[in-house]
Amino acid sequence: MLRSAIAALALAGFALPAFASYTFETAEPVSEKRVIAESVVWSCDGTVCTGDLKRKNPTVRVCKKIAKEVGQVTALRNATTELTAEELAECNTAAKK
């Protein structure tokens, strides 16, 4: 019985969503200390904002949602990967003017 409970808890750990720390940078300083985009509260200081997303890799879709809130995005990354220059150009088509 104890082994079953341990196994169930171990499997439940795999089912939990993994959050990763992300950073985005903007061309102009962000006017607010907190920005909400992609259902995440981002903490901002100048042109750098950080937050935790429930995804493994940055995407253009997420970047576009951020750009709609803050303007031109110059970087979106986590600890292992970041958007390319081409992806950032596509992202910024949605940038707040």
RAZI-V911738 format. One record per backbone hydrogen bond with DSSP energy under -1.0 kcal/mol. CO is the residue of the C=O (numbers start at 1). NH is the residue of the N-H. E is the energy in kcal/mol with one decimal. If there is no record, write none. Layout:
BEGIN
co=CO nh=NH e=E
co=CO nh=NH e=E
END
This chain:
BEGIN
co=1 nh=5 e=-2.0
co=2 nh=6 e=-2.4
co=3 nh=7 e=-2.5
co=4 nh=8 e=-2.4
co=5 nh=9 e=-2.2
co=6 nh=10 e=-2.3
co=7 nh=11 e=-2.3
co=8 nh=12 e=-2.0
co=9 nh=13 e=-1.5
co=11 nh=15 e=-1.1
co=12 nh=16 e=-1.0
co=20 nh=53 e=-2.5
co=22 nh=51 e=-2.0
co=23 nh=77 e=-2.6
co=24 nh=49 e=-2.7
co=25 nh=74 e=-2.8
co=25 nh=75 e=-1.3
co=33 nh=44 e=-3.3
co=35 nh=42 e=-3.6
co=37 nh=40 e=-1.1
co=40 nh=37 e=-2.0
co=42 nh=35 e=-2.1
co=43 nh=50 e=-2.4
co=45 nh=48 e=-1.5
co=46 nh=30 e=-3.4
co=47 nh=26 e=-2.1
co=48 nh=45 e=-2.8
co=49 nh=24 e=-2.5
co=50 nh=43 e=-2.8
co=51 nh=22 e=-3.6
co=53 nh=20 e=-2.8
co=53 nh=55 e=-1.3
co=59 nh=63 e=-2.2
co=60 nh=64 e=-2.8
co=61 nh=65 e=-1.6
co=62 nh=66 e=-1.9
co=63 nh=67 e=-3.0
co=64 nh=68 e=-2.0
co=66 nh=69 e=-1.1
co=66 nh=70 e=-2.3
co=67 nh=71 e=-2.1
co=67 nh=96 e=-2.7
co=72 nh=27 e=-1.9
co=75 nh=25 e=-2.2
co=76 nh=83 e=-2.2
co=77 nh=23 e=-2.7
co=81 nh=78 e=-2.5
co=84 nh=88 e=-2.5
co=85 nh=89 e=-2.1
co=86 nh=90 e=-2.0
co=87 nh=91 e=-2.6
co=88 nh=92 e=-2.4
co=90 nh=93 e=-1.2
co=91 nh=94 e=-1.9
co=92 nh=95 e=-1.1
END
